[in-house]
Amino acid sequence: MTKPDLNRCEVKVDGAWVVVSLIEAQGTHAKAEKRCPACQGRVAVAGSYTAVVKRTLTHRRVHDGCPLIPRAYCGTPSPHPEAVK
């Protein structure tokens, strides 16, 4: 499992998972199901609506096998226990 781009996530569009930017995920695909590109756990896109646009990927349920969660990561990547298919 390689560490993916922190500015992207996967969204479900017409039954298929598509990698998009966090800005696109929050805008164009706001109501679509989203998952982490590293562990495939359910995520949300958080961010501000100020002049400086900053978006972040937030896991709905943290687990220690995702390299995108530095505070919880155990050092060994693994799929999320509740991975979204």
Disulfide bonds with the S-S distance in Angstrom:
none
